[in-house]
């Protein structure tokens, strides 16, 4: 039913049967083999759910408040602002994030980038990509994170960065980092680093 190719079978001897209304399979708890059954027969069931790096943590004690979401790999909280309605400038975003004792998000791994994208662009529904804390203060000769952390993961989108020294701020798209004019508007993802 999920569309995957059947690459494993373990039928009981004499199965699958061609009985009328026996269109479903069940697993025998005695020997672990499969058997055909009427789909309307009540049975206990087990669901298969794919684990994903995008899953929100199930940490018992809430570590983040408001619209912030915890990401265990970084021990940080991430919050999205101005997702649909026009966005704000890069400097406005940084000031907003600092008001929460954070910064525009820095990104230090592929997994963190995917987590931020999942928050900021769920199902590609957002019409405004989020600012990151990546910027250049020297006409795009070098790049820094606004939170002062080391720039140790760079994933530019195809044809980026654009060679234009007025494009000194970076937003995140599904393709990677994109440098853009800092006074243009975009959505905002704030990151608050938690301390143990």
GIKA-V409803 format. One record per residue. N is the residue number from 1. SS is DSSP state (a for helix, b for strand, c for the rest). OMEGA is omega in whole degrees, -180 to 180 (* if undefined). Layout:
n=[N N]
ss=[SS SS]
omega=[OMEGA OMEGA]
This chain:
n=[1 2 3 4 5 6 7 8 9 10 11 12 13 14 15 16 17 18 19 20 21 22 23 24 25 26 27 28 29 30 31 32 33 34 35 36 37 38 39 40 41 42 43 44 45 46 47 48 49 50 51 52 53 54 55 56 57 58 59 60 61 62 63 64 65 66 67 68 69 70 71 72 73 74 75 76 77 78 79 80 81 82 83 84 85 86 87 88 89 90 91 92 93 94 95 96 97 98 99 100 101 102 103 104 105 106 107 108 109 110 111 112 113 114 115 116 117 118 119 120 121 122 123 124 125 126 127 128 129 130 131 132 133 134 135 136 137 138 139 140 141 142 143 144 145 146 147 148 149 150 151 152 153 154 155 156 157 158 159 160 161 162 163 164 165 166 167 168 169 170 171 172 173 174 175 176 177 178 179 180 181 182 183 184 185 186 187 188 189 190 191 192 193 194 195 196]
ss=[c c c c c c c c c c b c c c c c c c c c c c c b b b b c c c c c c b b b b c c c c c c c c c c c c c c c c c c c c c c c c c c c c c c b b b b c c c c b b b b b b c c c c c c b c a a a a a a a a a a c c c b b c c c c c a a a a a a a a a a a c a a a c c c c c b b b b b b c c c c c c c c b b c c c c c c c c c c b c c c c c c c c c c c c b b b b b c c b b b b b c c c c c b b b b b b b b c c c]
omega=[180 175 180 180 177 -178 179 174 -179 -178 169 175 180 179 -2 -180 180 180 176 179 177 -174 -179 179 174 -178 178 178 180 -175 177 -179 -179 180 176 -179 171 -177 -180 177 179 -180 169 -177 176 178 174 179 -179 177 -175 176 -179 -177 175 -176 176 178 -175 -179 -180 -180 -178 180 179 -179 178 -178 -178 173 -172 -176 -179 -174 -177 175 -178 179 -179 179 176 -176 -172 -168 167 179 180 -179 180 -177 175 179 180 178 177 -179 178 178 175 -175 178 179 167 -171 166 -177 -174 178 176 -179 178 178 179 178 180 178 -179 177 -171 -175 -179 179 180 -178 -177 177 179 179 -173 169 167 177 -179 -179 176 177 -176 177 174 173 178 -176 -179 171 -179 178 177 179 -177 174 -174 176 179 176 179 172 178 -180 177 -4 177 -178 -179 -173 174 180 -171 177 -171 171 -177 173 179 177 -179 -177 178 176 -170 178 -174 -178 173 -175 178 175 -171 170 177 177 176 179 178 179 -180 *]
